[in-house]
Amino acid sequence: MLFVEAITFATLGLIVGSFLNVCILRLNTGRSNSGRSGCMSCGAQLVWYELIPVFSFLGLRGRCRTCGSRISHQYWLVESVTSLLFLLVWMQHFSIVMSACALVIVSLLVVIAAYDIKHTIIPNTLVYALFLTALVAHIYFSSSLPLIDLVLYVALVMVSGLIVALPLGALWFFSKGRWMGFGDVKLAMGFGLILGTYKGLMAVMLGFIVGAIVSVFLMYAPKVMKRLSLSRRGTRFTMNSEIPFAPFLIVGFFLVFLFNVDVIALSEIIYGFIL
């Protein structure tokens, strides 16, 4: 039974991931998310066996059946990541309603990450949808409270969001947007609404750590590979390169939300082990 549930969630993730690809590609283009999918190069409509998540990409060897142009790796990556995240949500053993909220949050964050990677911007519609999902979930699970207590609770949730967004907001303000986009600030506020103050700050902190590690890798790995004669290319990233930050923040969020990673507790364990 558990195996069937796991396969169901993973398969649902593949299907939803396929739809998220459509959203990512058509968002802010004026095109509707409905209608038949087609090749981005020749416009040929895709038949059913070209629309199977991940497997169609593998079967077609990453090329359009009609014109032979390359298919973006975004398709199978988004589908695979969404499937994995849906499976991880299932492993949390949430209630049905909580699972539904978690899956909506996961889907929104996947779209935000992919869109930011492509366009280095976070659409307001996605962030506001994240806010709305978090607030609706809080109100639903606290609906048994008296009205005045419910209003106070929602107000405290909003304060948590503002506190978590404050460090990134300060970076955005003092750098005049050079170090941090305001979309990242709003995204961090969403983390605070969902996770609360402490875990929201942990998610942001982990995002900075992951971002620092990846940035150093992007700057120096190509150079190292060139010196080892593994590649003829030198480094292409510098300290002035613009790297989307939302994906790192979102990785930090998932580390807290799905794995309950605590930076402070982890550092204390490492420190105690060293001593």
Long-range contacts (C-beta under 8 A, 24 or more apart in sequence): 5-90, 6-87, 6-90, 9-86, 9-87, 9-89, 9-90, 10-83, 10-84, 10-86, 10-87, 11-83, 12-86, 13-79, 13-82, 13-83, 13-84, 13-85, 13-86, 13-87, 14-53, 14-54, 14-79, 14-80, 14-82, 14-83, 15-53, 16-82, 16-86, 16-103, 16-107, 17-53, 17-78, 17-79, 17-80, 17-81, 17-82, 17-83, 17-110, 18-51, 18-53, 18-75, 18-79, 20-78, 20-82, 20-107, 20-110, 20-111, 20-114, 21-74, 21-75, 21-78, 21-79, 23-111, 24-74, 24-78, 24-111, 24-114, 24-115, 24-118, 27-111, 27-115, 27-123, 27-125, 27-126, 28-123, 39-64, 39-66, 39-67, 39-69, 40-69, 40-72, 41-67, 41-69, 42-66, 42-67, 42-69, 53-79, 53-83, 54-79, 54-80, 54-83, 74-114, 74-118, 78-110, 78-114, 81-110, 82-106, 82-107, 82-110, 85-110, 85-254, 85-258, 88-254, 88-258, 89-258, 91-258, 92-258, 97-137, 97-140, 97-141, 98-137, 98-141, 101-133, 101-136, 101-137, 102-257, 104-133, 105-130, 105-133, 105-134, 105-194, 108-133, 109-250, 109-253, 109-254, 112-187, 112-246, 112-250, 113-246, 113-247, 113-250, 116-183, 116-244, 116-245, 116-246, 116-247, 117-244, 117-247, 120-181, 120-242, 120-244, 121-181, 121-183, 122-181, 122-183, 122-184, 122-186, 122-187, 122-246, 124-183, 124-186, 127-183, 127-186, 127-187, 127-190, 130-187, 130-190, 130-193, 130-194, 131-161, 131-189, 131-190, 131-193, 134-190, 134-193, 134-194, 135-193, 137-194, 138-193, 157-193, 157-196, 158-193, 160-192, 160-193, 160-196, 160-197, 160-200, 161-189, 161-190, 161-191, 161-192, 161-193, 161-200, 162-189, 162-192, 163-192, 163-197, 163-200, 163-201, 164-188, 164-189, 164-191, 164-192, 164-195, 164-197, 164-200, 164-201, 164-203, 164-204, 165-189, 165-192, 167-201, 167-204, 168-204, 180-245, 181-245, 183-246, 184-245, 184-246, 184-249, 187-246, 187-249, 187-250, 188-249, 191-249, 191-253, 194-253, 194-257, 195-253, 195-256, 195-257, 199-256, 199-257, 202-252, 202-256, 202-261, 202-262, 202-263, 202-264, 203-249, 203-252, 203-253, 203-255, 203-256, 203-257, 204-249, 204-252, 205-252, 205-263, 206-251, 206-252, 206-255, 206-256, 206-261, 206-263, 207-245, 207-248, 207-249, 207-250, 207-251, 207-252, 207-253, 208-248, 208-252, 209-252, 209-263, 210-248, 210-251, 210-252, 211-243, 211-245, 211-248, 211-249, 214-243, 214-248, 215-243, 218-243
